Amino acid sequence: MTLFLVTLMNALVGACIGLTGIAGFLLPMFYAGFLGLTPIESLALSFAAFIVSGILGCPAYRKTGDLPLRASASLLAGSLIGAVAGTRVGLILPPAVLAVILYLVVLASGTSVLIRIRADAARSDTAADASSDPKAAGRPSPVVLFVIGAVTAVVCAESGAGGPVLVVPVLMLFGIPARQAVAMALIDSVAVGIPAAIGYFAGGSIGAEVWTLLPAALIAHGAGVLAGAANAHRIDASTLKTIVAGGSILIALIKLAQLIVG
């Protein structure tokens, strides 16, 4: 039953990532809050999946010219360093503290998605067209991108946030168009996921059951990403994001309340 649930959840989250670029932050919450895995095991499985979704999600954006590799290089460099630091912090924190951080980040992530959806809806068509034009906005300097990568990676690696849900709003705040921001965040999730997954699998107490779940989780996640990306044009992304964000906020609040009461 556990294997079935892990396969199903990874396929669904992967599909949401393929469709909208977000939802990865639901995985560690599912593992820790629903299956009862330890926070370290939850983070290890989640970051392994984020590597897969990042690798599979990037080619489509590269094909359309929405993935600026030169700008991404600075972001990735910062993320590699930040992910190592964040993973070390995550390994030494008590499980209860790590669980609270996880749910708080999920709560903040879901809220940020809703805020961004509302801001996008309020933007006029003219402004939206301008913001989606790569030539209409400047790009932050390599130093700024390095700092963004380092800071967001610490939070992601420590808490299990997928990356795009934190990185995309920050990049857009600095003037990067939405599609470029999503593409850069996806490739950034690989830079965060590799050191984080290695760190948690090597440095944490990973049960044998987790290792047996890993292949099915990665295959299902990859299949979900590909299926979602192939059908992205057929669904209202804003509606799906609202559902994902609203559900994550509700679950995070419930889990935080349970931790406080317990």
RAQUI-V921239 format. One record per helix or strand of 3 or more residues. SS is the DSSP state (H for helix, E for strand). FROM is the first residue (numbers start at 1). TO is the last residue. If there is no record, write none. Layout:
# RAQUI-V921239
SS FROM TO
SS FROM TO
This chain:
# RAQUI-V921239
H 2 20
H 25 34
H 39 63
H 69 92
H 95 122
H 125 132
H 134 136
H 142 159
H 164 173
H 178 203
H 208 230
H 232 234
H 237 261
